[in-house]
Every structure is written in structure tokens, then in C-alpha cells.
Amino acid sequence: MGDDIPAGVRGLKFATLVAKPSCGPPLAELGAELNTVEPPKGDYIRRAA
């Protein structure tokens, strides 16, 4: 199995707080295309800053 397994794969991220920044970038670096789905008011951590 090579490092390019996620290349061309599309996915949705349903994550908040710590999970969002830690799970998406590694997959994106391997070539996956990810879209983030957030609540209507945005992610809590963005409002808390």
C-alpha cells in the first residue's frame, strides 16, 4: 500500500474543537479533498477566540 491511497478521494469532515485540525490535514496532505461541515453559527472554538 502506498502513501497515495487517499489521492482523489472526496470526503466530509464533521468534527469540532481538537479533532477538526488534527484529523483533516494528514488526509489532505496525502491527496484527499475534504470539505468541512459546521453548525450554522460556525465552530465553537472559532467563536471562543
CHARMM-style PDB file with segment names, atoms N, HN, CA, C and O in Angstrom:
ATOM      1  N   MET     1       0.838  -1.178   0.000  1.00  0.00      PROA
ATOM      2  CA  MET     1       0.000   0.000   0.000  1.00  0.00      PROA
ATOM      3  C   MET     1       0.879   1.235   0.000  1.00  0.00      PROA
ATOM      4  O   MET     1       1.806   1.351   0.801  1.00  0.00      PROA
ATOM      5  N   GLY     2       0.582   2.154  -0.901  1.00  0.00      PROA
ATOM      6  HN  GLY     2      -0.171   2.060  -1.551  1.00  0.00      PROA
ATOM      7  CA  GLY     2       1.385   3.358  -0.999  1.00  0.00      PROA
ATOM      8  C   GLY     2       0.817   4.507  -0.191  1.00  0.00      PROA
ATOM      9  O   GLY     2      -0.257   4.404   0.400  1.00  0.00      PROA
ATOM     10  N   ASP     3       1.557   5.599  -0.178  1.00  0.00      PROA
ATOM     11  HN  ASP     3       2.431   5.682  -0.659  1.00  0.00      PROA
ATOM     12  CA  ASP     3       1.117   6.790   0.541  1.00  0.00      PROA
ATOM     13  C   ASP     3       0.036   7.551  -0.201  1.00  0.00      PROA
ATOM     14  O   ASP     3      -0.569   8.460   0.368  1.00  0.00      PROA
ATOM     15  N   ASP     4      -0.224   7.210  -1.449  1.00  0.00      PROA
ATOM     16  HN  ASP     4       0.267   6.471  -1.911  1.00  0.00      PROA
ATOM     17  CA  ASP     4      -1.181   7.969  -2.251  1.00  0.00      PROA
ATOM     18  C   ASP     4      -2.586   7.370  -2.222  1.00  0.00      PROA
ATOM     19  O   ASP     4      -3.395   7.662  -3.102  1.00  0.00      PROA
ATOM     20  N   ILE     5      -2.886   6.547  -1.237  1.00  0.00      PROA
ATOM     21  HN  ILE     5      -2.229   6.309  -0.522  1.00  0.00      PROA
ATOM     22  CA  ILE     5      -4.193   5.889  -1.171  1.00  0.00      PROA
ATOM     23  C   ILE     5      -5.342   6.893  -1.158  1.00  0.00      PROA
ATOM     24  O   ILE     5      -6.301   6.686  -1.901  1.00  0.00      PROA
ATOM     25  N   PRO     6      -5.313   7.985  -0.355  1.00  0.00      PROA
ATOM     26  CA  PRO     6      -6.440   8.916  -0.360  1.00  0.00      PROA
ATOM     27  C   PRO     6      -6.490   9.835  -1.583  1.00  0.00      PROA
ATOM     28  O   PRO     6      -7.439  10.608  -1.716  1.00  0.00      PROA
ATOM     29  N   ALA     7      -5.511   9.776  -2.468  1.00  0.00      PROA
ATOM     30  HN  ALA     7      -4.741   9.148  -2.359  1.00  0.00      PROA
ATOM     31  CA  ALA     7      -5.498  10.671  -3.626  1.00  0.00      PROA
ATOM     32  C   ALA     7      -6.769  10.488  -4.443  1.00  0.00      PROA
ATOM     33  O   ALA     7      -7.122   9.372  -4.821  1.00  0.00      PROA
ATOM     34  N   GLY     8      -7.452  11.600  -4.710  1.00  0.00      PROA
ATOM     35  HN  GLY     8      -7.165  12.507  -4.402  1.00  0.00      PROA
ATOM     36  CA  GLY     8      -8.680  11.565  -5.485  1.00  0.00      PROA
ATOM     37  C   GLY     8      -9.925  11.241  -4.684  1.00  0.00      PROA
ATOM     38  O   GLY     8     -11.027  11.248  -5.234  1.00  0.00      PROA
ATOM     39  N   VAL     9      -9.778  10.959  -3.401  1.00  0.00      PROA
ATOM     40  HN  VAL     9      -8.883  10.954  -2.954  1.00  0.00      PROA
ATOM     41  CA  VAL     9     -10.927  10.653  -2.553  1.00  0.00      PROA
ATOM     42  C   VAL     9     -11.535  11.962  -2.055  1.00  0.00      PROA
ATOM     43  O   VAL     9     -10.811  12.885  -1.683  1.00  0.00      PROA
ATOM     44  N   ARG    10     -12.861  12.038  -2.051  1.00  0.00      PROA
ATOM     45  HN  ARG    10     -13.449  11.288  -2.353  1.00  0.00      PROA
ATOM     46  CA  ARG    10     -13.551  13.211  -1.520  1.00  0.00      PROA
ATOM     47  C   ARG    10     -14.273  12.818  -0.246  1.00  0.00      PROA
ATOM     48  O   ARG    10     -14.836  11.728  -0.149  1.00  0.00      PROA
ATOM     49  N   GLY    11     -14.252  13.718   0.732  1.00  0.00      PROA
ATOM     50  HN  GLY    11     -13.795  14.604   0.653  1.00  0.00      PROA
ATOM     51  CA  GLY    11     -14.896  13.394   1.993  1.00  0.00      PROA
ATOM     52  C   GLY    11     -15.401  14.631   2.710  1.00  0.00      PROA
ATOM     53  O   GLY    11     -15.054  15.758   2.356  1.00  0.00      PROA
ATOM     54  N   LEU    12     -16.220  14.408   3.716  1.00  0.00      PROA
ATOM     55  HN  LEU    12     -16.503  13.493   4.004  1.00  0.00      PROA
ATOM     56  CA  LEU    12     -16.738  15.471   4.568  1.00  0.00      PROA
ATOM     57  C   LEU    12     -16.178  15.306   5.965  1.00  0.00      PROA
ATOM     58  O   LEU    12     -16.061  14.192   6.474  1.00  0.00      PROA
ATOM     59  N   LYS    13     -15.830  16.437   6.586  1.00  0.00      PROA
ATOM     60  HN  LYS    13     -15.925  17.342   6.173  1.00  0.00      PROA
ATOM     61  CA  LYS    13     -15.362  16.421   7.972  1.00  0.00      PROA
ATOM     62  C   LYS    13     -16.482  16.936   8.861  1.00  0.00      PROA
ATOM     63  O   LYS    13     -16.930  18.072   8.705  1.00  0.00      PROA
ATOM     64  N   PHE    14     -16.932  16.114   9.782  1.00  0.00      PROA
ATOM     65  HN  PHE    14     -16.569  15.191   9.908  1.00  0.00      PROA
ATOM     66  CA  PHE    14     -17.884  16.512  10.808  1.00  0.00      PROA
ATOM     67  C   PHE    14     -17.127  16.462  12.124  1.00  0.00      PROA
ATOM     68  O   PHE    14     -17.231  15.482  12.862  1.00  0.00      PROA
ATOM     69  N   ALA    15     -16.374  17.496  12.422  1.00  0.00      PROA
ATOM     70  HN  ALA    15     -16.289  18.292  11.822  1.00  0.00      PROA
ATOM     71  CA  ALA    15     -15.547  17.476  13.619  1.00  0.00      PROA
ATOM     72  C   ALA    15     -15.515  18.864  14.236  1.00  0.00      PROA
ATOM     73  O   ALA    15     -15.697  19.868  13.548  1.00  0.00      PROA
ATOM     74  N   THR    16     -15.282  18.909  15.532  1.00  0.00      PROA
ATOM     75  HN  THR    16     -15.134  18.094  16.091  1.00  0.00      PROA
ATOM     76  CA  THR    16     -15.192  20.177  16.239  1.00  0.00      PROA
ATOM     77  C   THR    16     -13.999  20.157  17.181  1.00  0.00      PROA
ATOM     78  O   THR    16     -13.398  19.114  17.437  1.00  0.00      PROA
ATOM     79  N   LEU    17     -13.683  21.310  17.676  1.00  0.00      PROA
ATOM     80  HN  LEU    17     -14.172  22.157  17.468  1.00  0.00      PROA
ATOM     81  CA  LEU    17     -12.615  21.505  18.652  1.00  0.00      PROA
ATOM     82  C   LEU    17     -11.299  20.893  18.193  1.00  0.00      PROA
ATOM     83  O   LEU    17     -10.805  21.252  17.124  1.00  0.00      PROA
ATOM     84  N   VAL    18     -10.729  20.001  18.950  1.00  0.00      PROA
ATOM     85  HN  VAL    18     -11.131  19.710  19.819  1.00  0.00      PROA
ATOM     86  CA  VAL    18      -9.399  19.471  18.659  1.00  0.00      PROA
ATOM     87  C   VAL    18      -9.405  18.523  17.467  1.00  0.00      PROA
ATOM     88  O   VAL    18      -8.436  18.480  16.709  1.00  0.00      PROA
ATOM     89  N   ALA    19     -10.476  17.766  17.291  1.00  0.00      PROA
ATOM     90  HN  ALA    19     -11.264  17.800  17.907  1.00  0.00      PROA
ATOM     91  CA  ALA    19     -10.497  16.757  16.225  1.00  0.00      PROA
ATOM     92  C   ALA    19     -10.421  17.377  14.834  1.00  0.00      PROA
ATOM     93  O   ALA    19      -9.829  16.787  13.930  1.00  0.00      PROA
ATOM     94  N   LYS    20     -11.004  18.546  14.650  1.00  0.00      PROA
ATOM     95  HN  LYS    20     -11.484  19.026  15.384  1.00  0.00      PROA
ATOM     96  CA  LYS    20     -11.032  19.125  13.307  1.00  0.00      PROA
ATOM     97  C   LYS    20      -9.635  19.443  12.781  1.00  0.00      PROA
ATOM     98  O   LYS    20      -9.295  19.005  11.682  1.00  0.00      PROA
ATOM     99  N   PRO    21      -8.814  20.184  13.517  1.00  0.00      PROA
ATOM    100  CA  PRO    21      -7.493  20.475  12.964  1.00  0.00      PROA
ATOM    101  C   PRO    21      -6.529  19.297  12.984  1.00  0.00      PROA
ATOM    102  O   PRO    21      -5.509  19.330  12.295  1.00  0.00      PROA
ATOM    103  N   SER    22      -6.827  18.264  13.752  1.00  0.00      PROA
ATOM    104  HN  SER    22      -7.655  18.237  14.312  1.00  0.00      PROA
ATOM    105  CA  SER    22      -5.863  17.170  13.836  1.00  0.00      PROA
ATOM    106  C   SER    22      -6.150  16.009  12.889  1.00  0.00      PROA
ATOM    107  O   SER    22      -5.238  15.237  12.593  1.00  0.00      PROA
ATOM    108  N   CYS    23      -7.374  15.858  12.405  1.00  0.00      PROA
ATOM    109  HN  CYS    23      -8.114  16.485  12.645  1.00  0.00      PROA
ATOM    110  CA  CYS    23      -7.665  14.696  11.559  1.00  0.00      PROA
ATOM    111  C   CYS    23      -7.682  15.024  10.069  1.00  0.00      PROA
ATOM    112  O   CYS    23      -7.381  14.151   9.256  1.00  0.00      PROA
ATOM    113  N   GLY    24      -8.019  16.240   9.689  1.00  0.00      PROA
ATOM    114  HN  GLY    24      -8.263  16.950  10.350  1.00  0.00      PROA
ATOM    115  CA  GLY    24      -8.136  16.573   8.274  1.00  0.00      PROA
ATOM    116  C   GLY    24      -6.824  16.790   7.537  1.00  0.00      PROA
ATOM    117  O   GLY    24      -6.632  16.211   6.468  1.00  0.00      PROA
ATOM    118  N   PRO    25      -5.917  17.598   8.064  1.00  0.00      PROA
ATOM    119  CA  PRO    25      -4.692  17.892   7.328  1.00  0.00      PROA
ATOM    120  C   PRO    25      -3.865  16.679   6.894  1.00  0.00      PROA
ATOM    121  O   PRO    25      -3.359  16.676   5.772  1.00  0.00      PROA
ATOM    122  N   PRO    26      -3.704  15.646   7.734  1.00  0.00      PROA
ATOM    123  CA  PRO    26      -2.932  14.491   7.248  1.00  0.00      PROA
ATOM    124  C   PRO    26      -3.558  13.831   6.018  1.00  0.00      PROA
ATOM    125  O   PRO    26      -2.842  13.407   5.111  1.00  0.00      PROA
ATOM    126  N   LEU    27      -4.882  13.743   5.983  1.00  0.00      PROA
ATOM    127  HN  LEU    27      -5.464  14.088   6.720  1.00  0.00      PROA
ATOM    128  CA  LEU    27      -5.539  13.164   4.809  1.00  0.00      PROA
ATOM    129  C   LEU    27      -5.397  14.077   3.598  1.00  0.00      PROA
ATOM    130  O   LEU    27      -5.179  13.600   2.485  1.00  0.00      PROA
ATOM    131  N   ALA    28      -5.518  15.387   3.807  1.00  0.00      PROA
ATOM    132  HN  ALA    28      -5.696  15.774   4.711  1.00  0.00      PROA
ATOM    133  CA  ALA    28      -5.372  16.334   2.702  1.00  0.00      PROA
ATOM    134  C   ALA    28      -3.947  16.305   2.138  1.00  0.00      PROA
ATOM    135  O   ALA    28      -3.760  16.418   0.927  1.00  0.00      PROA
ATOM    136  N   GLU    29      -2.961  16.157   2.993  1.00  0.00      PROA
ATOM    137  HN  GLU    29      -3.113  16.065   3.977  1.00  0.00      PROA
ATOM    138  CA  GLU    29      -1.577  16.083   2.527  1.00  0.00      PROA
ATOM    139  C   GLU    29      -1.345  14.866   1.643  1.00  0.00      PROA
ATOM    140  O   GLU    29      -0.465  14.882   0.781  1.00  0.00      PROA
ATOM    141  N   LEU    30      -2.125  13.816   1.850  1.00  0.00      PROA
ATOM    142  HN  LEU    30      -2.840  13.803   2.549  1.00  0.00      PROA
ATOM    143  CA  LEU    30      -1.997  12.608   1.036  1.00  0.00      PROA
ATOM    144  C   LEU    30      -2.847  12.670  -0.230  1.00  0.00      PROA
ATOM    145  O   LEU    30      -2.860  11.723  -1.016  1.00  0.00      PROA
ATOM    146  N   GLY    31      -3.560  13.787  -0.431  1.00  0.00      PROA
ATOM    147  HN  GLY    31      -3.550  14.556   0.208  1.00  0.00      PROA
ATOM    148  CA  GLY    31      -4.297  13.969  -1.674  1.00  0.00      PROA
ATOM    149  C   GLY    31      -5.802  13.924  -1.579  1.00  0.00      PROA
ATOM    150  O   GLY    31      -6.476  14.090  -2.595  1.00  0.00      PROA
ATOM    151  N   ALA    32      -6.361  13.704  -0.397  1.00  0.00      PROA
ATOM    152  HN  ALA    32      -5.813  13.568   0.428  1.00  0.00      PROA
ATOM    153  CA  ALA    32      -7.816  13.673  -0.255  1.00  0.00      PROA
ATOM    154  C   ALA    32      -8.369  15.095  -0.319  1.00  0.00      PROA
ATOM    155  O   ALA    32      -7.716  16.042   0.122  1.00  0.00      PROA
ATOM    156  N   GLU    33      -9.565  15.238  -0.863  1.00  0.00      PROA
ATOM    157  HN  GLU    33     -10.095  14.469  -1.221  1.00  0.00      PROA
ATOM    158  CA  GLU    33     -10.254  16.524  -0.913  1.00  0.00      PROA
ATOM    159  C   GLU    33     -11.317  16.510   0.180  1.00  0.00      PROA
ATOM    160  O   GLU    33     -12.250  15.709   0.129  1.00  0.00      PROA
ATOM    161  N   LEU    34     -11.179  17.397   1.170  1.00  0.00      PROA
ATOM    162  HN  LEU    34     -10.421  18.048   1.210  1.00  0.00      PROA
ATOM    163  CA  LEU    34     -12.076  17.391   2.320  1.00  0.00      PROA
ATOM    164  C   LEU    34     -12.848  18.699   2.416  1.00  0.00      PROA
ATOM    165  O   LEU    34     -12.279  19.774   2.225  1.00  0.00      PROA
ATOM    166  N   ASN    35     -14.132  18.611   2.709  1.00  0.00      PROA
ATOM    167  HN  ASN    35     -14.594  17.738   2.864  1.00  0.00      PROA
ATOM    168  CA  ASN    35     -14.978  19.767   2.970  1.00  0.00      PROA
ATOM    169  C   ASN    35     -15.457  19.670   4.408  1.00  0.00      PROA
ATOM    170  O   ASN    35     -15.842  18.600   4.878  1.00  0.00      PROA
ATOM    171  N   THR    36     -15.429  20.802   5.098  1.00  0.00      PROA
ATOM    172  HN  THR    36     -15.116  21.671   4.716  1.00  0.00      PROA
ATOM    173  CA  THR    36     -15.827  20.827   6.498  1.00  0.00      PROA
ATOM    174  C   THR    36     -17.293  21.217   6.622  1.00  0.00      PROA
ATOM    175  O   THR    36     -17.745  22.164   5.978  1.00  0.00      PROA
ATOM    176  N   VAL    37     -18.028  20.493   7.444  1.00  0.00      PROA
ATOM    177  HN  VAL    37     -17.661  19.724   7.967  1.00  0.00      PROA
ATOM    178  CA  VAL    37     -19.422  20.801   7.738  1.00  0.00      PROA
ATOM    179  C   VAL    37     -19.474  21.299   9.175  1.00  0.00      PROA
ATOM    180  O   VAL    37     -19.046  20.609  10.101  1.00  0.00      PROA
ATOM    181  N   GLU    38     -20.008  22.517   9.351  1.00  0.00      PROA
ATOM    182  HN  GLU    38     -20.355  23.077   8.599  1.00  0.00      PROA
ATOM    183  CA  GLU    38     -20.080  23.127  10.674  1.00  0.00      PROA
ATOM    184  C   GLU    38     -21.519  23.512  10.994  1.00  0.00      PROA
ATOM    185  O   GLU    38     -22.354  23.593  10.094  1.00  0.00      PROA
ATOM    186  N   PRO    39     -21.814  23.749  12.275  1.00  0.00      PROA
ATOM    187  CA  PRO    39     -23.133  24.255  12.648  1.00  0.00      PROA
ATOM    188  C   PRO    39     -23.371  25.627  12.005  1.00  0.00      PROA
ATOM    189  O   PRO    39     -22.412  26.279  11.592  1.00  0.00      PROA
ATOM    190  N   PRO    40     -24.629  26.077  11.910  1.00  0.00      PROA
ATOM    191  CA  PRO    40     -24.923  27.367  11.281  1.00  0.00      PROA
ATOM    192  C   PRO    40     -24.148  28.549  11.869  1.00  0.00      PROA
ATOM    193  O   PRO    40     -23.803  29.478  11.139  1.00  0.00      PROA
ATOM    194  N   LYS    41     -23.874  28.531  13.160  1.00  0.00      PROA
ATOM    195  HN  LYS    41     -24.154  27.776  13.753  1.00  0.00      PROA
ATOM    196  CA  LYS    41     -23.127  29.629  13.784  1.00  0.00      PROA
ATOM    197  C   LYS    41     -21.623  29.426  13.710  1.00  0.00      PROA
ATOM    198  O   LYS    41     -20.877  30.239  14.257  1.00  0.00      PROA
ATOM    199  N   GLY    42     -21.160  28.401  13.071  1.00  0.00      PROA
ATOM    200  HN  GLY    42     -21.766  27.741  12.626  1.00  0.00      PROA
ATOM    201  CA  GLY    42     -19.733  28.121  12.968  1.00  0.00      PROA
ATOM    202  C   GLY    42     -19.245  27.251  14.116  1.00  0.00      PROA
ATOM    203  O   GLY    42     -20.006  26.899  15.017  1.00  0.00      PROA
ATOM    204  N   ASP    43     -17.981  26.916  14.068  1.00  0.00      PROA
ATOM    205  HN  ASP    43     -17.363  27.201  13.336  1.00  0.00      PROA
ATOM    206  CA  ASP    43     -17.379  26.067  15.091  1.00  0.00      PROA
ATOM    207  C   ASP    43     -17.247  26.839  16.403  1.00  0.00      PROA
ATOM    208  O   ASP    43     -16.930  28.029  16.400  1.00  0.00      PROA
ATOM    209  N   TYR    44     -17.487  26.170  17.504  1.00  0.00      PROA
ATOM    210  HN  TYR    44     -17.744  25.204  17.507  1.00  0.00      PROA
ATOM    211  CA  TYR    44     -17.418  26.800  18.824  1.00  0.00      PROA
ATOM    212  C   TYR    44     -16.053  27.423  19.088  1.00  0.00      PROA
ATOM    213  O   TYR    44     -15.973  28.533  19.615  1.00  0.00      PROA
ATOM    214  N   ILE    45     -14.999  26.736  18.734  1.00  0.00      PROA
ATOM    215  HN  ILE    45     -15.064  25.835  18.305  1.00  0.00      PROA
ATOM    216  CA  ILE    45     -13.655  27.228  19.047  1.00  0.00      PROA
ATOM    217  C   ILE    45     -13.354  28.541  18.316  1.00  0.00      PROA
ATOM    218  O   ILE    45     -12.592  29.365  18.821  1.00  0.00      PROA
ATOM    219  N   ARG    46     -13.935  28.740  17.148  1.00  0.00      PROA
ATOM    220  HN  ARG    46     -14.554  28.070  16.737  1.00  0.00      PROA
ATOM    221  CA  ARG    46     -13.735  29.989  16.418  1.00  0.00      PROA
ATOM    222  C   ARG    46     -14.445  31.139  17.129  1.00  0.00      PROA
ATOM    223  O   ARG    46     -13.926  32.255  17.162  1.00  0.00      PROA
ATOM    224  N   ARG    47     -15.620  30.885  17.696  1.00  0.00      PROA
ATOM    225  HN  ARG    47     -16.041  29.979  17.669  1.00  0.00      PROA
ATOM    226  CA  ARG    47     -16.357  31.928  18.429  1.00  0.00      PROA
ATOM    227  C   ARG    47     -15.709  32.219  19.775  1.00  0.00      PROA
ATOM    228  O   ARG    47     -15.817  33.338  20.275  1.00  0.00      PROA
ATOM    229  N   ALA    48     -15.042  31.246  20.367  1.00  0.00      PROA
ATOM    230  HN  ALA    48     -14.954  30.337  19.960  1.00  0.00      PROA
ATOM    231  CA  ALA    48     -14.445  31.414  21.687  1.00  0.00      PROA
ATOM    232  C   ALA    48     -13.155  32.223  21.647  1.00  0.00      PROA
ATOM    233  O   ALA    48     -12.735  32.767  22.668  1.00  0.00      PROA
ATOM    234  N   ALA    49     -12.533  32.307  20.499  1.00  0.00      PROA
ATOM    235  HN  ALA    49     -12.874  31.865  19.670  1.00  0.00      PROA
ATOM    236  CA  ALA    49     -11.238  33.001  20.404  1.00  0.00      PROA
ATOM    237  C   ALA    49     -11.390  34.504  20.499  1.00  0.00      PROA
ATOM    238  OT1 ALA    49     -10.398  35.230  20.436  1.00  0.00      PROA
TER     239      ALA     49
END
